[in-house]
């Protein structure tokens, strides 16, 4: 007869179950249960037929009949006449789909299939307003959500304990909170973001909110996701789930694959060999193995502050004192969010109802309230207030801190911050676009140049002839090949010239007015130049002469038809 012997430790536990051993076992069990990670859970919020639902919200008389949304074809050029932009059907409701009206049809063909079809046009402005309302609604539920598409959002429920413990109860509360929107809404739960969108398209998995006269709530029949609930959906529905998936539904249809269930039943490796990595991702999505991070919506933080003064202020000192307090508050908020101000905008309100607004670009991002105050003081000293100031709104444009790598052997300024502060005050004094380094342009027009801004961004350039900012990050310095450098006047100086009208172009004989006067001893020219003949507003023409006066001054003058002479520059 065989005997089984227990190890000494187990034998002692079996013989005497002490209170100490029970406590130890309970601690081990609680430790193991606490180390288990909670499974992720995502909720998708979808407004079915978003653009159409917005328009039908205010027209309940059309809900019961066939309705189609009409818009211009996406490939049509809207800049051409309207005859070339062909309208197409963008979306249809269930009644119109019964009449074989599908997306992409022309309105003529759609009316031929359904004569009593109601056609309505899209309204992009109204869509943006409702999208903002949905965004605010999602923000009231939780902060970690993704704005996937128009009318489609995904919310991460890991940070909501009530939703993780009681998901069904939480979904019902979320739907009741959405009733003021007066929009149809589908909510579905799944373990991955992409599966939650697919689950929202299944009547068995989604929680719905509909409107007739009163809100109608319908809860899901199956609280947990299973692949058989979405196996009858068409294959092309995967293309709307993820941007990484672009399956050709026509090709799959030729192979006999028309539903998600047929695609999910195929082997993963075989799909990847025949259709590439996109099919592998689609297979993983259907089986809940494709986990991606949400592109969380983070609204930009606004750094605004306004103050209405109790008494009107007539002098600058008390105004600067009040502004300094507001700037310190805004700078502390910037520092707490690890950002800095790249520009500021101040608006002064006066006692007579007038407003004065001005934007000041800073040389580099800063959180120094004293520097910002000095910049504002420099600018305010250049304006004349029509009446006492009664208040001011202040806005700071935030920018992230930039790490700069300096050269090892290149000499730098002893105090670069003082230099940048000086640039900021000069810019506030002169105005935007008037501080920088001029660079000649590589063009046929000799007086074309750009100003490379001396402030922080190299993307801002100022065109000298128009004195306006343009986005032109590429600069090239043109070397002057002449032995005598020409110093051009900016702007050119108008002069009076005695000329010989004989010939094609008048020849200068003497300068009668201007900084340089006298008869012309030598002349070289004419040099007729013109450009931009294709543009009536930018078209220009001039005839240039190089002349020498009796005082040996070498000048460049230009003749602008029909009767204008200007002094272009002087040779040094």
C-alpha positions in Angstrom: 0.0 0.0 0.0 1.5 3.3 -1.2 1.7 6.2 1.3 1.7 9.9 0.3 3.7 12.3 2.5 3.2 16.0 2.7 6.1 18.5 2.9 6.8 19.6 6.5 5.5 23.2 5.9 2.3 22.1 4.3 1.8 19.5 7.0 2.1 22.1 9.7 -0.5 24.4 7.9 -2.8 21.5 7.5 -2.5 20.5 11.1 -3.1 23.9 12.6 -4.7 26.7 10.7 -3.6 29.6 12.9 -5.0 33.2 12.7 -1.6 34.4 11.6 -1.6 32.1 8.6 -5.0 33.2 7.5 -4.0 36.9 7.7 -1.0 36.2 5.6 -3.1 34.4 3.0 -5.5 37.3 2.9 -2.7 39.8 2.4 -1.3 37.8 -0.5 -4.7 37.6 -2.1 -5.3 41.3 -1.8 -1.9 42.1 -3.2 -2.4 39.8 -6.2 -5.9 41.3 -6.9 -4.5 44.8 -6.7 -1.8 44.2 -9.2 -4.2 43.1 -11.9 -4.5 45.8 -14.5 -8.0 47.0 -15.4 -8.9 46.3 -19.0 -9.3 49.5 -21.1 -12.7 50.6 -22.1 -13.7 53.2 -24.7 -17.0 54.8 -25.6 -17.8 56.1 -29.1 -20.3 58.9 -29.6 -21.7 59.1 -33.1 -24.4 61.3 -34.7 -25.7 59.2 -37.6 -25.7 61.2 -40.8 -24.4 64.2 -39.0 -24.9 66.9 -41.8 -28.3 65.6 -42.6 -29.4 65.3 -38.9 -28.5 69.0 -38.3 -30.7 70.1 -41.2 -33.6 67.9 -40.2 -33.5 69.0 -36.6 -35.3 72.3 -37.5 -37.5 70.7 -40.1 -39.4 67.9 -38.5 -41.9 67.8 -41.3 -39.3 66.1 -43.6 -38.3 63.4 -41.2 -41.0 60.9 -42.3 -40.3 61.2 -46.0 -37.2 60.5 -48.2 -34.6 63.2 -47.9 -31.2 63.6 -49.5 -28.4 66.0 -48.8 -26.9 67.8 -51.8 -23.5 69.4 -52.1 -20.9 70.2 -54.8 -18.7 67.4 -56.0 -15.4 67.3 -54.0 -13.3 67.1 -57.2 -14.9 70.2 -58.8 -13.1 73.4 -58.9 -15.1 76.1 -57.1 -13.1 78.9 -58.6 -14.5 78.2 -62.1 -18.0 79.1 -63.1 -20.7 77.3 -61.3 -21.7 75.4 -64.4 -18.7 73.2 -64.0 -19.4 72.3 -60.4 -21.8 69.3 -60.5 -23.9 68.7 -57.4 -24.1 65.2 -56.0 -25.9 63.4 -53.3 -23.9 63.4 -50.1 -26.2 61.5 -47.7 -29.6 60.0 -47.7 -32.0 58.9 -44.9 -33.5 55.4 -44.5 -36.6 56.2 -46.6 -34.6 57.5 -49.5 -32.3 54.4 -49.4 -35.4 52.2 -49.8 -36.0 54.0 -53.1 -32.5 53.1 -54.3 -31.2 56.6 -53.8 -27.5 56.2 -53.0 -24.6 58.5 -52.2 -22.8 59.9 -55.2 -25.8 60.1 -57.5 -26.6 63.3 -59.3 -29.9 65.0 -58.2 -31.4 64.3 -61.6 -30.9 60.6 -61.3 -32.0 60.6 -57.7 -35.3 62.3 -58.7 -35.7 59.8 -61.5 -35.6 57.0 -59.0 -37.6 58.8 -56.3 -39.9 61.6 -57.7 -41.1 62.7 -54.2 -37.5 63.0 -52.9 -36.7 66.2 -50.8 -33.4 67.7 -51.7 -31.7 70.0 -49.1 -28.3 71.8 -49.3 -25.5 71.5 -46.8 -24.7 74.3 -44.4 -21.0 74.3 -43.3 -21.4 77.1 -40.8 -24.2 75.3 -39.0 -22.2 72.1 -39.0 -19.3 73.9 -37.2 -21.6 75.3 -34.6 -23.1 71.9 -33.8 -19.6 70.3 -33.8 -18.6 72.9 -31.1 -21.6 72.0 -29.1 -20.8 68.3 -29.3 -17.2 69.1 -28.2 -18.4 70.9 -25.2 -20.8 68.0 -24.3 -17.9 65.5 -24.5 -15.7 67.8 -22.3 -18.4 67.7 -19.7 -18.3 63.9 -19.6 -14.5 63.6 -19.5 -11.3 65.3 -20.6 -9.7 62.4 -22.5 -11.6 62.2 -25.7 -10.7 62.2 -29.4 -12.5 64.2 -32.2 -12.3 61.5 -34.8 -14.6 63.1 -37.5 -17.5 65.4 -37.8 -20.1 64.0 -35.4 -17.8 61.2 -34.2 -16.0 61.2 -30.9 -14.2 58.5 -28.8 -14.0 58.9 -25.0 -11.5 57.0 -22.8 -13.3 55.7 -19.7 -10.2 54.7 -17.7 -10.3 58.0 -15.9 -14.0 57.8 -15.0 -14.4 55.3 -12.1 -18.2 55.2 -12.3 -18.1 54.3 -16.0 -15.7 51.5 -15.4 -17.8 50.0 -12.5 -21.2 50.5 -14.0 -20.9 51.2 -17.7 -24.6 50.7 -18.6 -25.8 53.1 -15.9 -23.1 55.6 -16.9 -24.1 55.5 -20.6 -27.8 56.1 -19.8 -26.8 59.1 -17.7 -24.6 60.4 -20.6 -27.5 60.0 -23.1 -29.9 61.9 -20.8 -27.3 64.7 -20.5 -27.3 65.0 -24.3 -31.0 65.7 -24.7 -30.6 69.5 -24.9 -28.6 69.0 -28.1 -31.7 67.7 -29.9 -29.6 65.4 -32.1 -29.8 61.6 -32.6 -26.9 60.0 -30.8 -25.4 56.5 -30.7 -23.1 55.3 -27.9 -21.2 52.0 -27.9 -18.6 50.5 -25.6 -15.6 48.3 -26.6 -12.1 47.5 -25.5 -10.4 49.3 -28.4 -11.2 52.7 -30.0 -11.8 51.2 -33.5 -14.1 48.5 -32.2 -16.2 51.1 -30.3 -16.9 52.8 -33.7 -17.9 49.5 -35.3 -20.0 48.6 -32.3 -21.9 51.9 -32.7 -23.1 50.7 -36.1 -24.7 47.6 -34.7 -28.3 47.8 -33.3 -27.5 45.1 -30.8 -24.5 46.9 -29.2 -25.3 50.6 -29.3 -27.3 52.7 -26.9 -29.4 55.2 -28.9 -31.1 58.5 -28.3 -33.8 59.5 -30.8 -36.4 62.2 -30.9 -40.0 62.1 -32.0 -41.9 64.5 -29.8 -40.0 63.4 -26.7 -36.6 61.9 -26.3 -36.6 58.1 -26.9 -33.9 56.0 -25.2 -33.0 52.5 -26.3 -30.4 50.5 -24.4 -28.1 47.9 -25.9 -29.2 44.2 -26.0 -25.7 42.9 -25.5 -23.5 44.8 -23.1 -20.3 43.0 -24.2 -18.8 43.2 -27.7 -18.6 40.1 -29.9 -17.5 39.8 -33.5 -20.8 38.1 -34.5 -22.7 41.3 -33.8 -21.0 43.1 -36.6 -20.3 40.3 -39.1 -23.1 41.4 -41.4 -21.7 44.9 -41.9 -20.1 45.7 -45.3 -16.4 45.6 -45.7 -16.1 49.3 -46.7 -17.2 50.4 -43.2 -13.7 49.7 -42.0 -12.4 52.5 -44.1 -14.4 55.0 -42.0 -12.9 53.6 -38.8 -9.2 54.2 -39.2 -7.0 56.3 -41.5 -4.6 53.4 -41.7 -7.1 51.2 -43.5 -8.0 51.7 -47.2 -9.4 48.4 -48.4 -10.7 48.1 -52.0 -14.2 46.8 -51.5 -14.6 46.1 -55.2 -11.5 43.8 -55.2 -12.7 42.0 -52.1 -16.2 41.6 -53.6 -14.6 39.8 -56.6 -13.1 37.4 -54.2 -16.4 36.8 -52.5 -15.6 38.9 -49.4 -18.4 41.4 -48.8 -19.0 41.4 -45.0 -16.8 41.9 -41.9 -17.5 38.4 -40.7 -16.1 36.9 -43.9 -13.0 39.1 -43.6 -12.5 38.2 -40.0 -12.7 34.4 -40.6 -9.8 34.5 -43.1 -6.2 33.7 -41.9 -4.3 36.8 -40.9 -1.0 35.9 -42.7 -2.8 35.0 -45.9 -4.5 38.4 -46.0 -1.2 40.2 -45.4 0.5 38.3 -48.2 -2.2 39.1 -50.7 -3.4 42.6 -49.7 -0.4 44.0 -47.7 -0.1 45.4 -44.2 -3.4 47.2 -44.3 -5.3 44.0 -44.4 -3.3 42.8 -41.4 -4.4 45.9 -39.5 -8.0 45.4 -40.5 -7.8 41.8 -39.3 -6.4 43.0 -35.9 -9.1 45.6 -35.6 -11.9 43.1 -36.0 -10.3 40.7 -33.4 -9.6 43.5 -30.9 -5.8 43.3 -31.2 -5.2 46.7 -32.7 -4.6 49.1 -29.8 -3.9 52.7 -30.7 -3.5 55.9 -28.7 -6.2 58.5 -28.9 -5.4 61.8 -30.4 -6.7 63.7 -27.4 -8.4 67.0 -27.9 -6.6 69.7 -26.0 -8.1 73.2 -26.4 -5.6 76.0 -26.6 -5.3 77.9 -23.3 -6.2 81.5 -23.6 -4.2 84.1 -21.7 -6.6 87.0 -21.5 -7.2 89.5 -18.8 -9.4 92.6 -18.7 -10.0 95.3 -16.2 -12.5 98.1 -15.8 -11.2 100.9 -13.8 -13.2 102.5 -11.0 -12.1 106.0 -12.0 -10.8 107.2 -15.4 -7.0 107.6 -15.7 -5.6 110.6 -17.4 -1.8 110.0 -16.8 0.4 107.1 -17.8 1.8 106.2 -14.3 -1.3 104.8 -12.7 -2.2 103.1 -16.0 1.2 101.3 -16.1 0.8 100.4 -12.4 -2.6 98.6 -13.2 -1.1 97.0 -16.3 1.9 95.7 -14.3 -0.5 93.8 -11.9 -2.3 92.2 -14.8 0.9 91.3 -16.6 2.3 89.6 -13.5 -0.9 87.5 -13.3 -0.7 86.5 -16.9 3.0 85.7 -16.7 2.5 83.5 -13.6 -0.1 81.6 -15.6 2.3 81.2 -18.5 5.0 79.9 -16.2 2.7 77.4 -14.6 1.9 76.0 -18.1 5.6 76.1 -19.1 5.0 78.5 -21.9 6.1 82.1 -22.8 4.6 85.1 -24.6 5.6 85.7 -28.2 3.4 88.7 -28.8 0.9 90.8 -26.8 -2.2 92.8 -27.8 -3.5 95.6 -25.8 -6.8 97.4 -26.2 -7.5 100.6 -24.4 -11.0 101.8 -23.8 -11.5 105.6 -23.3 -14.1 107.6 -21.5 -15.6 109.0 -24.7 -16.3 105.5 -26.1 -13.2 105.2 -28.4 -11.0 102.1 -28.6 -7.4 101.7 -29.3 -5.9 98.3 -30.2 -2.4 97.4 -31.0 -0.4 94.2 -31.4 3.3 94.1 -30.4 5.6 91.4 -31.6 8.3 90.4 -29.1 11.9 89.7 -30.1 11.8 86.3 -28.3 9.3 84.5 -26.1 9.4 85.7 -22.5 7.7 85.5 -19.2 9.2 88.6 -17.8 6.4 91.0 -16.8 8.9 93.9 -16.4 10.0 93.5 -20.0 6.5 93.4 -21.2 5.7 96.5 -19.2 8.6 98.4 -20.7 7.6 97.4 -24.2 4.0 98.7 -23.6 5.3 101.9 -22.0 7.5 102.6 -25.0 4.6 102.2 -27.4 2.1 104.1 -25.3 4.5 107.1 -25.2 4.0 107.5 -29.0 0.2 107.8 -29.0 -2.1 110.6 -28.0 -5.1 109.6 -25.9 -8.3 111.4 -26.9 -9.8 110.9 -23.4 -9.1 109.4 -20.0 -8.7 105.6 -20.1 -11.4 103.5 -18.4 -10.2 100.0 -18.9 -8.1 97.6 -20.9 -8.3 94.0 -22.3 -4.9 92.3 -22.5 -4.1 89.2 -24.6 -0.8 87.3 -24.7 -0.1 84.9 -27.5 1.7 81.9 -26.0 4.6 80.0 -27.5 6.7 77.1 -26.3 10.2 77.7 -25.0 13.0 77.1 -27.5 16.3 75.6 -26.7 19.1 77.3 -28.5 22.5 75.8 -29.3 25.3 78.4 -29.4 28.6 78.1 -31.3 31.6 77.1 -29.3 34.1 79.5 -30.9 31.8 82.2 -32.1 31.7 85.4 -30.1 28.3 86.3 -28.7 26.9 89.3 -27.0 27.8 89.9 -23.3 24.1 90.2 -22.5 21.9 89.0 -25.4 18.8 89.6 -23.3 19.5 93.3 -23.2 19.9 93.4 -26.9 16.6 91.6 -27.5 14.9 93.9 -25.1 16.2 96.8 -27.0 15.0 95.4 -30.3 11.5 94.8 -28.7 11.3 98.4 -27.5 12.5 99.8 -30.9 9.8 97.6 -32.7 7.2 98.9 -30.3 8.3 102.5 -31.1 8.5 102.2 -34.9 5.7 99.7 -35.5 5.7 96.3 -37.1 7.7 95.7 -40.3 10.0 98.6 -39.9 12.9 97.0 -38.2 15.2 94.6 -40.0 18.0 94.1 -42.5 17.4 94.8 -46.2 18.2 92.2 -48.8 18.1 92.6 -52.5 15.9 90.3 -54.5 17.1 88.1 -57.3 14.8 89.7 -59.9 15.0 91.9 -63.0 13.6 94.9 -61.1 16.6 96.8 -59.7 14.7 98.4 -56.7 13.2 95.2 -55.4 14.2 94.2 -51.9 13.0 92.6 -48.8 13.4 93.2 -45.1 14.6 90.3 -43.1 13.0 90.8 -39.8 15.3 91.4 -36.8 12.8 89.8 -34.5 12.4 86.2 -33.6 10.8 84.7 -36.7 12.7 84.5 -40.0 9.5 83.7 -41.8 8.3 87.3 -41.7 9.6 89.5 -44.4 8.6 92.9 -45.4 8.5 93.9 -49.0 9.9 97.4 -49.2 7.9 98.7 -52.2 4.6 97.7 -50.6 5.5 97.9 -46.9 3.5 94.8 -46.0 4.5 91.4 -44.5 4.8 88.4 -46.7 5.7 84.8 -45.8 9.0 84.2 -47.6 11.6 82.2 -45.6 14.1 82.1 -48.4 16.6 85.0 -48.7 19.6 85.4 -51.0 22.0 88.3 -50.9 22.8 89.6 -54.4 26.4 90.8 -54.7 26.9 94.0 -56.6 29.3 93.4 -59.5 30.0 97.1 -60.2 33.3 98.7 -59.2 31.4 101.8 -57.8 28.7 100.9 -55.3 25.4 102.5 -55.9 23.6 103.9 -52.8 19.9 103.9 -53.6 17.5 106.3 -52.0 14.5 104.7 -50.2 12.2 106.2 -51.3 13.3 107.8 -54.5 13.5 111.6 -54.6 11.4 113.5 -57.1 13.4 116.0 -59.1 13.0 118.4 -62.0 15.1 117.8 -65.1 15.7 119.8 -68.2 15.7 117.3 -71.1 16.0 117.0 -74.8 12.7 115.7 -76.2 14.2 114.6 -79.4 14.5 110.8 -79.9 12.6 107.9 -78.5 13.4 108.8 -74.8 14.2 112.2 -73.4 17.8 112.9 -72.7 18.7 114.7 -69.4 20.5 118.0 -69.9 20.5 119.5 -66.4 19.1 118.9 -62.9 17.0 121.9 -61.8 15.9 120.9 -58.3 16.8 118.3 -55.7 19.8 117.7 -53.5 22.1 117.8 -56.6 21.7 120.5 -59.2 23.7 121.5 -62.2 24.2 120.8 -65.9 25.0 117.3 -67.1 28.5 116.8 -68.5 28.3 113.1 -69.3 25.4 110.7 -69.6 25.2 107.0 -70.2 22.0 105.5 -71.4 19.1 105.2 -71.9 18.4 101.9 -70.1 14.7 101.1 -70.6 13.3 98.5 -68.3 9.8 97.2 -67.6 8.1 94.3 -66.0 4.8 92.7 -64.8 3.1 93.5 -68.1 0.6 90.8 -67.4 -0.7 92.5 -64.3 -2.4 95.9 -64.7 -1.9 96.8 -61.1 1.8 95.7 -60.8 2.9 96.8 -64.3 5.8 99.2 -64.3 8.1 101.0 -66.8 11.0 103.3 -66.5 14.1 104.6 -68.3 17.3 105.0 -66.4 20.4 107.2 -67.0 23.8 107.4 -65.4 24.9 111.0 -65.4 27.8 113.1 -64.2 27.4 116.7 -63.1 29.8 119.6 -63.2 30.5 118.9 -59.5 31.7 115.4 -60.5 28.8 113.8 -58.8 27.8 110.5 -60.3 24.0 109.9 -60.2 21.4 107.4 -61.3 18.2 109.0 -62.4 15.1 107.5 -63.9 12.3 108.7 -66.1 8.7 107.5 -65.6 6.4 108.2 -68.5 4.9 110.5 -69.3 6.6 113.3 -67.3 8.2 112.2 -64.0 11.9 112.1 -63.1 13.2 110.6 -59.9 16.7 110.4 -58.3 17.5 106.7 -57.8 20.8 106.9 -56.1 24.4 108.1 -56.1 27.6 106.3 -56.9 30.1 106.3 -54.0 
